[in-house]
Amino acid sequence: MMKFRYLFIISLFVFLIQDNFIAQVRVTERGTSTFRKVGIHRGNRVRTVFSNWGVIAQPGNEGPRGAWKFDADGYVGDVSPLVGIRLPIRDYINASSDTLDGIPDTIFSVVITPVDRPGGGESGSGKFWGFEPIPGFADPILDELGKGVAMSHLPETWPPSWPEHPDWTYSGEPIIKDGVDVTPDVDWNGFFGRAQMNADQESYFWMDDNNDEEWYQRHQFLPDSFDILRRGAALQVSVRGLQWSNFLAQDVIFWLYNIMNDGTSTYDQAVFGTLVGTYVGVETPEWNDDASFFNVRDAITYTWDFDHYISPAANPLWQPDPTAVGYIFYAFLESPGNPFDGIDNDGDNKEFALNAPFFSENDFVERTITAGEKIILIDKNTFERSDFFVPNDTVTVYSMGVPFFIEPGVTKLVEGNINFSSGSVFKNARDGIDNDLDGLIDENFQIHYKQFKKSPQGVVLIDTLNPVQYKDYVSNIGLNDPMIDEARDDLIDNDGDWNIEFDDVGQDGKPNTGDFGEGDGIPTPGEPNFDQTDVDESDQLGLTSFQYFVPAGDITMSNDIDMWNRLTPGYYDVPSSVVNNVATRGEDGDFMFGSGYFPLLPGKTQRFSLALGFGEDLNGAIKTKRIAQIIYNANYNFPRPPEKPTLTVVPSDGKVTLYWNRVAENSVDPTLKVKDFEGYKIYKGTDPDLTDALKITDVKGQKVFYAPIFQTDLDNGINGLFLASPELYALTDGAPFYLGDDSGIQNFYVDNDVINGRTYYYALVAYDRGDASKDIFPSENSRFISKDALGRITTDKNTAAVIPNAPVAGYVPPPTGKLLERVSGISDSEPFFEVMDPFAIQDSAYTVEFSDSLVQGVHLAYSYNILNSVSGSYILTDAPMSPDNEDVFNGVRLSIDTSFQNIKNIELNPAKSFWNNSDPENLGYQVSQFVSSSGSIIGTKEPRSYVISFSDEYADSSDKLYKIFGSGAPPARLVNFQIHDIADPDNPVRIPFAFTEASNFRPDTLSNLDQLTLANPEATEVTWKIVMLDQDSTANIPKGGDSLFITIHKPLTAGDEFKFTTSRSDYSVNDAREQLNRIKVVPNPYIVTNVFEQPLPPNVRGRGERVINFINLPPKSTIHIYSSSGNLIRTLYHDANLENGSVTWDVRTKEGLDLAYGVYFYVVDVEGISDKKMGKIAIIK
């Protein structure tokens, strides 16, 4: 198993992965064809329809078929799992005679799926014998295209109760989608646990083989002694599909199969396989020029279009051009391991540069046993090896419980050799016995040394040298190599990746719990990267068979023996079109591949993980597979993008407004445990695939990223291009990721680059910043938009499809830009509201309240609440105060000036500070926060309004402020003025102050550089310093009747409260009457096609839609369309919302016939208006 030293994953993941030989919760329901359902995966660049009876890429008329990048770019006809078992060997009843013959029978069964393909299997009675879906794993009522199978991002597809977890009732927040409450009854049943959605899209279903009555009807085989009504082999299979939009995982979908023996029969030989119907192009006759091959060491099979060209005549929708054809691959990521055979099955030992020998051709040559020769015997229970030296006489020895009679110089032993004429391997290479007494079990020339095949004419078809290492028990070499026969229960860190710094967390796998093993300096089961949590510590079987057969119909899936033989370990076969590993032509061929043998014991489960992925070429496909392996090795855990925001789009006249919530900004990466949100991007296109936006290329010129029409990011110094390490740069082919330019976050955008009547698709993605120091590439949200065969558009919470249009004639928009009415408070703020979404406006009243906190002794509001004054319920709580970026509620948002919510900005308000007389010779003044010369006393920046009132008498005095300054306080002095706080003019409050004169110039009255030091009313804290400034010696001396008003900027506080009302848009019939002449037809003339018409969905052929729009219509309008001879062609009606003044005509008659070319006339009648609007329409060929 190849390992890659990319820290972006390996150094981070500390999650538990179950042993391959695992337990699975039992489900008592039985499979039935009546519960067949279909789903669609579109979580990244891989898009495919699939069914809950196990077939990928079918039904072909219900979605993309193993497509890559674009829905029409399909690569697959069908992909279906196969499970083969050998029934317990015993004497079975013969169906023809209904008797036992006393001879043990060896019966092979390969359970198949009801796939629609050449050679598919059906029983004679018409009832399918094979896997069928188990009910209870999806909503039983929902009947929408592509929404049959339970999927994590579609809560409406979840069942009322999970069969294996009936207690998992829903525990989250209500879910509203498109205004509809789709809150489920249950939590998501995820691979990562209850309510865990680490994947962007995850599907889940179960199936079983209870429908397979073949062996009961033929031999009365009962798989479960506790249930005599059960049929098949009592196999249950749980299946999950997993997709991530992460850039590194965007070209692969993972399929996980847990195969459980739910009966009481023991199957000592089982095999898992996959049948693939190649079909690059997915349209006739593109099936006839494909080619396929395999690579054992990477456990990968792959297919490509031989001429790298998709004929436009066959598939005119292929994008972006007929030559843009990649490779599709299928690969084992996880398969059963064999820790006893002495062979490095997964080929990972060589990475450690250890000394175990590699297999050579001589290791498979028959040898004669001689006297004195060392042979190896294996204990059948413990698999322990022991040495035995052959004596001069004949001897019988036992290995693995099997007797071997040895006559020195005569006895010949061999195992796993190949018949070079046929390429087949001798059967003793798969009987589970060490037949040549070298200590190795079932060494196989084809699997462990070289994949080789000749045609009957002697032409070499396959010749791939892939030797693996083994333990040489005879020469005692490599016996201690840790990556041969590694197991996940041997208490050995076989691959040496347990790290004391990060992994010594104890058996629960979580740090800081103080459980057994934590901090003891040695690996403990349950800790990361050790035994059960380290998938590298399993000597996995991987790809053990491959057959590429031509033509595609050269298979009979109902023939169990033939199917079993095709899955036999060591069976590699290709048609004559492959010469020496190279395809010489494309043809109509399909292939099977398998992994086995392994035991499937009662109540036990074996897990298989497969990747279906793509690459631009073979190297790209292999690279994608190796990345998929890394992701699997990390238990599918890697840094995820921020939470997906909810997007709202508002179409209007010549623009589209987009706004969204802030959920992404506070999300925590479940892997890194940090808030790594960085910004948002908006992508826009005129088709669901956003083809217009796919512009950004990697260093190879491949388009890999979408160009946003808008990007906003945190103002945090993280900007520009993400600077990857050389390793990550190579892994991503230099794909550039722009992190932003420190613009500051904005949660809305107005797109003015639109044409009324045209459909636009938008995707809003939140992205994180990545971490170059850890080789973590930035991640962004997935984008899901689909259009089915009926033209119905499905979007996710962060995507939308919209058509901008002008409102109705006579439209009166809802009031906007109005100031809020103050209820209480003294702040300088004058909030107003603006309409963001006329569709959501209500006739209602609201109250705005604020929450504050003390900052350096000053109350500053930091959030606000919105109370619906009519209902008495809060709509927003603790909404952050963001200038020009407030939250939208019920179609409006507030605009709140937060300039003075920063303590630095609590200063003098010059506009509201003045003398009550306007004499230009008045004293000047300077106001600032008081700071003592030593810096030990700092004033509180109290936001007050002061008045200094003068008289002609020295009837008052300053204050000593002893509580503040102690013995150093300035003395009290007689003065001719007082200072009051007049925040409440009706109740002025006297303000204590100290008075210090800078000189004897004009003593005892204010003059140049004299200083007033203000305190709070209690004289316990100093606040402001006022220094008087003479313009010259002639400055006015304040006298009786003079007043100086000093006003400090006042922030919003909890004492502020406002109210306002909103009203919906309205309609004026008088205005509409005046605007009838604005009614138009676009396009006019209509010429063949136009930008308002959407293309057909992928896999749908035909003319496509035809669109003519009537715009600027009043509500309750009726449009009559006539031919030039006066015949009524069609009547259209407009009664939509006030924001949409258009009606679309499909250019068909009332009988549904396409309209002929020519000139037509229309008349518009409007309810309540006697005038009519008339005009002509020209339809030109």
MARNU-750896 format. One record per residue (C-alpha): residue in one letter; x, y, z. Coordinates in steps of 0.001 Angstrom, whole numbers, plus 500000, padded with zeros to 6 digits. Layout:
BEGIN
AXYZ;...
***
This chain:
BEGIN
M500000500000500000;M501615503222498888;K502149505899501501;F502521509582500816;R504236511953503162;Y501838514833502828;L501421516473506175;F498148518040505106;I496505514819506190;I498878512434507909;S499945514737510733;L496407515767511569;F494006512906511807;V493438511197515073;F490108509556514459;L489041506026515178;I488624503596512284;Q487029500250512952;D488780496996512251;N487925495514508874;F486441492491510619;I483685494367512380;A480316493907513987;Q477204495397512426;V473813496028513985;R471207493543512768;V468172494637510800;T465117492367510818;E463364493720507730;R463860491766504475;G464672493119501049;T461931493647498497;S461719494999494974;T458725497112495953;F461013499471497824;R463371500231494961;K464403503882494993;V466841506142493167;G469205508898494303;I471712511249492723;H475150512215494012;R476387515670492981;G478631516563495928;N481663517430493824;R482801517084490198;V481593513462490170;R477873513229489438;T475948510005489182;V472549508479489552;F472448505338491711;S469894502950493128;N469243501375496501;W469467497952494894;G473199498559494526;V473692499751490951;I475671502907490192;A474868504907487018;Q471373503453486684;P468529504054485961;G470094505910483064;N467048508057482374;E466935509550485881;G470258511334486155;P473899511565485103;R475652508245484554;G479018508274486255;A479603511785484926;W482581514026485511;K482454517818485639;F479244518029483587;D476038516019483795;A476165515070480116;D479769513871480346;G478937510313481414;Y481527507539481554;V479586504552482872;G476780502277481765;D476566500400485047;V478598499525488138;S477259496784490384;P478667494871493376;L479046491093493441;V479360488902496523;G480462485332495985;I480363482612498632;R481058478935498785;L478189477261500593;P479137474900503423;I480407471684501832;R477914468898502558;D475507466555500830;Y472641468648499475;I469283467495498189;N469161467209494414;A466260469290493111;S465511466915490258;S465244463792492415;D464575465356495821;T467108462923497316;L470591462876498817;D473314461035496886;G475790460683499775;I478438462794498041;P479516466154499544;D478611468971497206;T480673472093496553;I478280474873495583;F479260478382494615;S476857481305494706;V477503484807493399;V474848487231494544;I474141489897491920;T472051493031491563;P469122493682489189;V471307495667486820;D470051496590483372;R472815495349481088;P473691492631478591;G473815489318480441;G471879490533483464;G470283487760485500;E466607486913486039;S465119483715487336;G462799481637485243;S459710482790487141;G460520486443486578;K461335487104490234;F464835488482490465;W467291486313492373;G469761488643494044;F470039491793496119;E466982493935496782;P466648497015499028;I465648496655502673;P462806499066503524;G463048501627506286;F466139503536505187;A464429506360503291;D461224508336503352;P458599505858502140;I456262508514500697;L458503511021498937;D458300510476495184;E460537513059493536;L463132512442490884;G466547511841492450;K465217511976496022;G464520508320496727;V467594507329498734;A468371508924502110;M471029511590501641;S472606513763504299;H471937517077502554;L468269516258501839;P466502515813505199;E463220515263503398;T464634511912502190;W465288510559505705;P462976507881507108;P460597508359510044;S462824505981512034;W466138504221511378;P465723500443511571;E469012499917513408;H468755503076515543;P465078503666516392;D466106505881519296;W467850508471517110;T465037511020517104;Y465764514465515726;S467714516734518082;G468556519732515903;E467017523043514898;P464017523264512532;I464991523062508858;I463216525367506403;K463927524940502687;D462343527222500080;G459841528303502700;V458815524723503456;D459423523038506805;V461415519881506028;T462462519169509596;P462994515387509805;D461862512984512497;V465353511553512990;D468975512606513225;W471189511785510281;N472564508229510479;G476105509053509438;F479288507090508924;F480876509399511480;G478077508948513988;R474716510330514971;A473959513706513366;Q477523513872512028;M477770515197508472;N481489515359507831;A480929514620504153;D479378517204501861;Q477059514484500578;E476477511080502109;S473974508477500953;Y472899505448502953;F470868502310502270;W470759498581503014;M470027495594500809;D469966491822501257;D469727488627499223;N466500487293500722;N464968487351497237;D467576484869495974;E465676481569496202;E467956479695493822;W469690477442496342;Y466552476816498336;Q464625475757495255;R467463473603493951;H468930472194497164;Q466663473372500017;F469526475377501485;L468508477390504549;P471082479999505624;D469614480712509055;S468617477937511451;F466641480475513500;D464494481571510556;I463347478791508233;L461559481322506009;R464777483097505183;R466264482596501741;G469483483413499969;A472661483253502032;A471390485633504747;L473688488361503477;Q472983491959504458;V474910494809502864;S474905498373504126;V476098500851501533;R477276504432501845;G478361506922499229;L480595509747500417;Q481593512925498582;W483611515984499508;S483951519188497526;N487454519767498897;F489753520520495982;L491859517433496633;A488799515158496830;Q486615516735494166;D487256514065491514;V486299510981493514;I483294509403495184;F483766506796497891;W481540503730498209;L481578501759501459;Y480134498254501625;N479658496411504921;I478833492785504089;M477331490903506995;N476593487211507367;D473314487587509255;G472602483863509305;T474049480832511053;S475931479248508120;T479696479486507879;Y481188480557504544;D484902479786504637;Q485433481220501173;A483935484495500050;V484881487053497432;F483775490606496726;G483734491927493207;T482423494604490912;L481014494382487408;V481581497510485322;G479766498382482125;T482090500793480348;Y480354503488478316;V482463506619477915;G480126509046476203;V476933507221477360;E475266507542473982;T475091505118471053;P477479504186469529;E480113505502471966;W480109502119473750;N482153500548470944;D485500502343471311;D486397502030474997;A489423500337476513;S490181499126480046;F493126497791482040;F494351497373485628;N497244497861488054;V497519495330490878;R499852497276493124;D497611500344493117;A494535498054493300;I493058500042490443;T491127499324487254;Y490502502030484706;T488716502854481460;W489165505440478738;D487800506311475328;F490387504845472968;D490400507711470462;H489846510342473161;Y486962511756471193;I483217511828471812;S481325512159468584;P478979515183468624;A476574513123466556;A476327510661469452;N476486513103472357;P476134516733471262;L475988517857474897;W479509516681475787;Q481437519574477358;P483535521558476882;D484492519950473560;P484603516439472032;T488310515967472793;A488037516753476506;V487797513118477578;G489434511812480738;Y489974508466482470;I487626506838484977;F488944504421487579;Y487642502005490201;A489897501061493075;F489924499122496319;L490812501339499258;E489937498760501878;S489625495009501610;P490076492144504081;G493570491556505350;N495489488317505764;P497904488461508702;F498916484796508527;D500140483959505022;G503675485364505360;I503199487537502244;D503178491314501903;N499833491355500099;D499489495132499937;G503110495786498945;D503828498376501628;N506823496686503250;K509194498004500579;E508635501561501764;F510568500728504899;A513619499470502979;L513712496250504984;N515427493042503963;A512626490583503219;P513158489063499747;F510929489743496755;F509306486875494934;S511100485657491839;E509925483278489149;N511952480433490708;D509838480648493848;F506960479133491878;V508900476313490238;E508228472746491330;R510969471413493593;T511990467932494766;I512264467475498509;T515635466046499544;A516961464546502729;G518237467134505210;E516192469872503632;K514476472333505934;I510710472534505527;I508254474662507486;L505213473331509301;I502300475542510340;D500066474995513356;K496455474922512138;N495154476863515158;T497845479426515912;F499575479672512501;E502892479429514309;R505740478104512162;S508163475398513156;D511232474005511399;F511426470391510326;F514445468760508668;V513618465947506259;P515133462610507337;N516611460009504973;D513516457852505265;T509947458479504228;V507953460519506676;T504468461924507118;V504285465449508484;Y501313467586509314;S500993471234508371;M497762473164508980;G496205469837509911;V496913468346506464;P499126465228506182;F502049465325503740;F503794462050502831;I507417462801501934;E509818460456500200;P513206462187499937;G514385462593496350;V510961461673494973;T508292463967496486;K507720467096494425;L505946470149495828;V504735473325494146;E502230476066494849;G500840479004492931;N502557478201489655;I501158479358486333;N500216477492483185;F501900479830480724;S499813478666477800;S496551479631479470;G497717482053482137;S495748480152484784;V497152479425488225;F497133475961489755;K494216475531492118;N496380474872495155;A497187478592495200;R493764479293496623;D492947476384498935;G494191478071502128;I497001475496502600;D500795475777502464;N501154473088499789;D504913473402499239;L505879473568502932;D507833476821502696;G505798478547505418;L503840480669502929;I500112480162502429;D498704480407498910;E501509482304497240;N500226483057493761;F502338483760490685;Q499720486069489198;I498979488050492345;H502348488192494044;Y504837488168491206;K503667488880487683;Q500366489350485936;F500797487347482745;K498495486222479978;K498986484801476454;S496447484466473695;P495823481019472125;Q498024482220469294;G500883482870471688;V500608486658471715;V501499488151475103;L498501490153476264;I499472490947479859;D503003491063481197;T503262493226484312;L505994492522486840;N504744493347490356;P506719491259492863;V505970491665496552;Q508051490689499546;Y507592487677501778;K508965486146504930;D511639483611504036;Y511068481097506817;V513598478706505334;S516486481219505369;N515135483205508333;I515097486459506359;G512484489149506893;L510762487337509740;N510570490544511783;D509609492926509002;P506682494855510539;M504696495458507356;I504374491802506378;D501434490068508026;E500651493291509847;A497398493180511756;R495267495620513668;D495219493553516819;D498863492490517225;L499834495254519724;I502598496360517354;D502970499759515696;N503830498032512446;D504393501132510355;G505975503232513094;D503664506216512678;W502454506408516294;N503701509763517598;I504208510202521327;E503636513958521055;F500213513750519420;D498963510180519810;D499574509267523467;V495971510104524411;G494761506843525926;Q492429504094524811;D489399506369524293;G491257508246521557;K490538511611523188;P493119513786524924;N492886515072528490;T490464512442529801;G492997510675532008;D491949507228530804;F494071504099530617;G497217504533528534;E497176508322528337;G500624509798528750;D502339506465529440;G504796506830526565;I503797503641524734;P501087502849522163;T497764501702523598;P494898500133521601;G492409502887520831;E495069505552520421;P495551507095516965;N497838505419514438;F497965502155516328;D496317498781515648;Q492554499250515111;T492889502984514413;D495584502558511764;V494374501155508457;D497986500738507299;E498330497996509881;S496293495559507820;D497845493383505115;Q494981493958502712;L494302491620499817;G493475494384497347;L492872493604493672;T493187489848493127;S491343489350489819;F490484491252486659;Q488685490141483544;Y488114492450480578;F485709490690478254;V484481491457474740;P481708491938473766;A479888493430476742;G477213490754476487;D479715487919476845;I478550487183480376;T475661485418482064;M475275486866485516;S472894484107486583;N475602481475485943;D477097481213489421;I479979478907488554;D481102481107485669;M480846484249487792;W482781482555490602;N485531481515488222;R485841485047486870;L486389486297490437;T488950483617491292;P492079485142492892;G494892485222490370;Y492579485280487346;Y493647488094485026;D492281488091481520;V491982490565478656;P490855490313475028;S493246490074472103;S492977493837471565;V495396494221474487;V498958493326473533;N501699493390476148;N499663495601478511;V498705498055475763;A495255498423474211;T495552498446470434;R491962499458469737;G488724500434471407;E485784498059471467;D482566497106473176;G483948495553476335;D483168495425480032;F485123494083482980;M484939492479486400;F487404492734489244;G487509491142492663;S489179490821496043;G489264487539497902;Y489175484942499320;F488164485707502890;P485986483932505476;L482512485252506248;L481507483801509583;P478051483931511203;G477300487335512683;K480486488852511272;T480970491681508798;Q483651492408506230;R484126495941504971;F485121497011501490;S485838500582500468;L485934501483496802;A486778504729495055;L485247505762491760;G487232508664490387;F488646510493487439;G491754512039485978;E492597513978482843;D494847511081481793;L496124507821483273;N498669509576485488;G495947511895486694;A493655508963487468;I496370507186489455;K497142510427491269;T493480510834492200;K493427507236493424;R496461507778495619;I494916510917497084;A491767508895497732;Q493906506311499533;I495372509003501752;I491878510258502555;Y490745506721503341;N493807506141505521;A492720509196507512;N489316507556508016;Y487823510058505572;N488602512889507959;F490337515977506676;P489896519705507207;R486438520774506081;P485146524080504768;P483086526342507011;E479419525610507552;K477341526211504468;P475576529621504510;T471939530017503495;L471577532135500375;T468529534233499470;V468212535779496019;V465861538588495101;P465190539153491400;S464085542604490354;D464211544984487426;G467674544713485890;K469369543370488997;V469550540469491404;T470178541006495105;L471835538218497063;Y472106538053500838;W473031535345503316;N473403534495506988;R476544534388509121;V476587530731510153;A479837530098508266;E481677532841510125;N481372531137513499;S481835527504512461;V484649525434513912;D486557522958511761;P485797519565513368;T489265518284512539;L491486521254513312;K489262522483516185;V489706526116515145;K487624528829513518;D489324529109510163;F486652530917508153;E488204533433505781;G485585534692503324;Y482878534219500717;K482828533881496945;I479866534109494578;Y479899532142491330;K477433532887488545;G476466531056485388;T473774530685482793;D473593526901483187;P473391524673486289;D477049523643485897;L478152527306486056;T480211526678482936;D480650530419482372;A482578530707485644;L484967527766485195;K487985529800484126;I490894529423486549;T493545526918485463;D496382525008487086;V499912524905485713;K498875522237483228;G496208524473481757;Q493333522436483185;K490359524468484393;V490114523710488089;F488471526668489825;Y485534528974489258;A486118532712488901;P483881534595491336;I481883537665490395;F482249538786494005;Q484612537966496845;T484689539300500383;D487085538286503159;L488086539106506688;D490291542134507181;N492899540129509059;G496120540377507071;I495549537014505379;N495284537881501717;G496590537245498215;L497381533827496815;F497654530851499127;L501349529973499197;A501607526202499174;S504706524221500039;P506545522557497141;E504961519209498059;L501424520580498160;Y502078522667495054;A503015519505493181;L500038517593494560;T497627520293493363;D499424520914490060;G499932524494491102;A496232525327491309;P495964528936492537;F493635529802495403;Y493034533502496055;L492325534278499700;G491042537828499146;D492336541347499678;D491270542152503266;S488049543801502076;G486126543109505269;I483102540812505377;Q479934541719503503;N476842539519503623;F475063540835500561;Y475766541609496930;V473810543293494152;D474410541919490664;N473531544560488085;D474981542623485153;V471793540768484244;I469196540770481485;N465535540670482412;G463931537378481485;R467135535332481422;T467800532527483919;Y470885532880486121;Y472403530380488522;Y474302531461491607;A476457529619494110;L477659531179497344;V480613529401498945;A482297530072502244;Y485979529201502321;D488657528776504945;R492220530026504929;G494024526685504801;D497370526358506554;A500510526378504457;S502642525369507452;K500714522090507689;D500200521654503935;I496455522151504293;F494919523542501128;P491987525974501532;S488527524423501330;E485240525884500149;N481625524732500259;S480177522373497687;R477820523714495026;F474706521724494197;I472409522735491339;S470634520197489149;K468065520199486408;D466161517003485811;A464701515568482639;L461466517479483255;G463309520769483540;R462807521021487305;I465651522772489090;T466890521603492492;T469249523729494559;D471013523561497903;K470851526123500697;N473776528028499194;T472695527951495540;A469846529467493571;A468303529857490143;V466521533108489373;I465001535137486546;P465117538946486961;N462118540844485656;A460506544245485869;P457600544581488310;V454007544982487223;A452815548193485671;G451436550410488427;Y453877548993490947;V454258550919494199;P457367549685496002;P457433549242499771;P458747552307501655;T462491552195502243;G465235554411503626;K463063555725506471;L464571556824509786;L463625554826512853;E461570556626515486;R463402557044518787;V461618555663521844;S464381556282524378;G468067557002524654;I470427559885523858;S472813558374521308;D473910560275518222;S472878557354516040;E470001557824513594;P469302554307512277;F467155553778509219;F465862550690507456;E466118549701503811;V464234547071501857;M466396544208500643;D463714541713499687;P460263543032498663;F458982539457498470;A459522539013502218;I458193542372503440;Q455312542218505916;D452805544769507097;S454222544894510583;A455802546949513353;Y459124546391515087;T461070547521518130;V464865547687518175;E466651547059521476;F470363547021522227;S472719545102524521;D475840546777525839;S478903546232527970;L481329548461529863;V484460549408527949;Q486848551562530008;G483894552693532089;V481688553563529103;H478561551654528062;L478875550598524417;A476220548575522605;Y477587545563520758;S474410543864519473;Y470739544425518987;N467438542556519129;I464442542930516851;L461042542489518478;N457962542039516323;S455641544437518098;V452586542736516627;S453344539129517551;G455442539896520599;S458188537512519452;Y461832538253518795;I462963537896515181;L466635538610515790;T468577538282519021;D472144539307519687;A472594540389516072;P476085541844515640;M476389545494514744;S478093545589511365;P478171548922509526;D476380548629506182;N476152544863506690;E473357544262509167;D471321541047509163;V468268540879506916;F464947539996508560;N461498539899506970;G462925541527503878;V464547544550505540;R467806545368507191;L468839548220509439;S471580550676508710;I473249551613511976;D476157554012512254;T478620552311514614;S481295554994514424;F480902555783518116;Q480767552163519305;N484559552348519415;I485900553940522585;K488563555748520554;N485868557716518780;I484137558987521941;E485364562560521559;L484066566098521267;N481192566574518849;P482194569879517200;A478893570205515372;K476999570369518650;S479547572352520712;F479265576171520638;W478879579476522486;N475332580733522772;N476466583936521120;S478224583973517805;D480809586618518518;P483968585779516560;E486078586950519508;N484771584235521824;L487323582073523605;G488326578902521829;Y488413575583523601;Q489997572159523342;V488365569062524867;S490241565797525492;Q490321562836527839;F492028563754531091;V495415562100531627;S497622563097534584;S501213564075533941;S502384560800535497;G499831558792533549;S498507557262536766;I495096558906536518;I493145558535533300;G489728560018532806;T486632558107531819;K485332559216528400;E481801559799529620;P479481560612526688;R477710563618528232;S476370566998527133;Y477684569891529240;V476834573553529543;I479135576096531222;S476897578904532381;F478428582327533291;S477202585112535557;D478469588553536493;E478913587514540108;Y481551585195541577;A478936583275543454;D480241579736542917;S483511577886543283;S485406575044541688;D485854571693543483;K489001570336545111;L488319566769543864;Y490171565336546836;K488706561819546292;I490407561718542951;F493697563589543375;G494241563339547115;S496506565960548661;G497666567073545229;A494218568210544200;P493968571800542856;P492396574119545466;A488824575251545179;R488478578753543793;L485730581299543430;V484488581381539872;N481713583085537922;F480428579941536218;Q478862576549536821;I478986573314534823;H475939571067534338;D475155567841532521;I472111568606530400;A471501565201528796;D468043565689530312;P467432569431529798;D464586569418532287;N466789567974535023;P470317569373534749;V472928567764536979;R475752569797538477;I479196568526537481;P482112568874539921;F485230570378538361;A488688571624539171;F489916574975537878;T493567575677537145;E494835578984535785;A497889578996533591;S498857582640534527;N497634585740536320;F496311587160533101;R492651587887533830;P492629585950537109;D489574584090538358;T487943583983535012;L488469581864531938;S491298582928529705;N494039581504527525;L495330578050528638;D493116577924531707;Q492065574316532377;L488837572785533586;T489058569204534855;L485605567596534898;A484490564762537164;N481442562563537381;P478527563836539486;E479781561891542507;A483272563396542149;T484818559931542310;E486208559773538777;V487756562320536491;T486420562529532928;W487340565318530512;K489836568173530338;I488816571485528762;V491577573947527903;M490559577485526941;L492319579136524018;D492558582911523453;Q492695584010519901;D494441587155521114;S494317589558524034;T491077591064522809;A489081587855523187;N485729588289524818;I485566587769528528;P482596585477529336;K479953587386531243;G476520586903532627;G474173585313530147;D476973583586528200;S476916579822527904;L479367577366526366;F477827574064525254;I480219571092525168;T478782567946523603;I480520564560523530;H479628561987520871;K477182559510522342;P477281555830521426;L474345553473521342;T473687551789524683;A471116549523526250;G469166552699527042;D468471553311523364;E465307551994521790;F463704552647518401;K460594551580516544;F459473551473512922;T456838549984510645;T457006548279507263;S454411547766504575;R454209545544501530;S454439546706497961;D451199547954496436;Y449471548462493120;S448030551663491673;V445464551077488951;N445749554714487878;D449500554393487410;A448988551121485544;R446557552836483156;E449200555445482383;Q451885552757481882;L450062550464479434;N452263551715476617;R455260550171478408;I453994546637477754;K456416544977475335;V457209541640473732;V460825540415473914;P462421539273471780;N460536540815468902;P461141539687466256;Y461726536134467475;I464494534536465408;V465040530755465907;T466382531028469455;N467426533591472094;V469237533998475401;F466005533680477385;E465732530005476469;Q467384527452478734;P469190524483477205;L467734521039477591;P468801519015480625;P471614516514480037;N470535513229478449;V467427514893476950;R467205515334473201;G464929517592471170;R464248521152470132;G464498522615473613;E462304525319475032;R461110528333473036;V460455531541474936;I458771534855474189;N458201537179477139;F455452539768477637;I456851542323480107;N455626545300482169;L452164543776482496;P449743544954485192;P448361542281487521;K445272540354486429;S446108540764482756;T444841538561479937;I446808538287476691;H445036537168473502;I447293536129470605;Y445817536077467094;S446994534973463686;S447053537461460819;S443692536036459712;G442153536793463101;N442096533271464568;L442742533007468310;I446048531178468735;R446591531296472490;T445365533011475645;L447814533755478461;Y447128535009481963;H449191537067484383;D448344537009488067;A451767536661489691;N453192538699492568;L453591542425492125;E457361542156491738;N457026540153488514;G455346541849485579;S456111539226482939;V454455536228481318;T456305533600479305;W454883532111476111;D456314528826474817;V455517529816471198;R452863527114470908;T449201527156470083;K446441526351472517;E446534522799471093;G450217522504472063;L451529522717468481;D454661524628467497;L453777527937465919;A454513528557462254;Y456697531452461181;G454843534703460406;V453315537816461931;Y450902537585464876;F448893540106466863;Y448234540419470576;V445676542246472697;V446138542788476456;D443062543233478674;V443553544423482251;E441007544027485016;G439768547454486118;I441160549262483046;S438998549823479991;D441909550652477701;K443674547860475834;K447242547380474684;M447692545963471170;G450773545025469173;K452444542700466670;I454850539766467041;A457120538620464224;I458397535026464258;I461197534594461744;K462848531381460623;
***
